[in-house]
């Protein structure tokens, strides 16, 4: 170990020396199966959060006041030493994150359906707004919405996510009464189909009406900051919640999107939101987290988050990613319109699956399910390829 590393380690280990420091445990080496990197000494990788993703190399990073003050890359056999190296409360947090990386999440029982997280699940988007960025009001009539919801369920959607407010940049605020009038008919016809239903809302009045109509999940893009009644309602109803990162707490969710390090700041935000939800009485196993791709983030920010998705397993909750048809796809290609971004949406969905993300929130359900099924076939083949096992 270099003199600089020894000095750094000594400073980190001194009690109280890093009271403002935060630690992050990044899985940086992913593999297709647990046996692909196993050796004579045994397993060399861990299963990430009960998913079909495996990690064999990790980076333990300490940040203080926006700067990286400690970093160590290690493999499974060196994990104990690496986790103990920072010392004190930092090592305690490192060990907690290490346990979270290997935590298999409980299924969600929602209505007549059980949502399991041992493979990627597909959530189909049903926008019942006249000004959605992706479909421009195409499904805001009952007939069109019902037909679209039925098609998504038939194609393999595990959850239908109903939204009655556009959250695109520059969208006009929606009155709660108008949002309820849009959402409730959609909840009712999706309930009649036996669907698992989430409601994409940040207003407690909308959620309460939707739960009464048959919805089961709250998908709050403000992480329950916009309406302080949301946490109490979700806790009292016992409904699962999805908490998303967005920089703005008021009407404009995209406001204030300036970051020194977007990955660590989004991680810290979601960690805090999760802690507050549990303190409010929401069951820990009923919390899902979403890094909020496209919400108050630049192209560079979005790319950084997509590349860092495995890190967010260290928070200890299932993960959802909604990158479908987002602006970043057009920015990386030929500025295609939202409805012409299928290829990029599939590419981002594949990236999320490789990272062990549990739920993909998408517009194009049939195509994403097909991509998921092919990806699952590749994973199954890798898991049963015993030629990769070490010789006895």
Secondary structure, 3 states (H helix, E strand, C coil): CCHHHHHHHHHHHCCCCCCCCEEEEEEEEEECCHHHHCECCECCCEECCCCCCEEEEEEEEEEECCEEEEEEEEEHHHHHHHHHHCCHHHHHHHHHHHHHHCCCCCCEEECCEEECCCCCEEEEEEECCCCCCCCCCCCCCHHHHHHHHHHHHHHCCCEEEEECCCCCCCCCCCCHHHHHHHHHHHHHHHHHCCCCEEEECCCHHHHHHHHHHCCCEEEECCCCCCCCHHHHHHHHHCCEEEEECCCCCCCCCCCCCCCCCHHHHHHHHHHHHHHHHHHCCCCHHHEEEECCCCCCCCHHHHHHHHHCHHHHHHHCCEEEECCCCCHHHHHHCCCCCHHHCHHHHHHHHHHHHHCCCCEEEECCHHHHHHHHHHHHHHHHHHHCCHHHCCCC
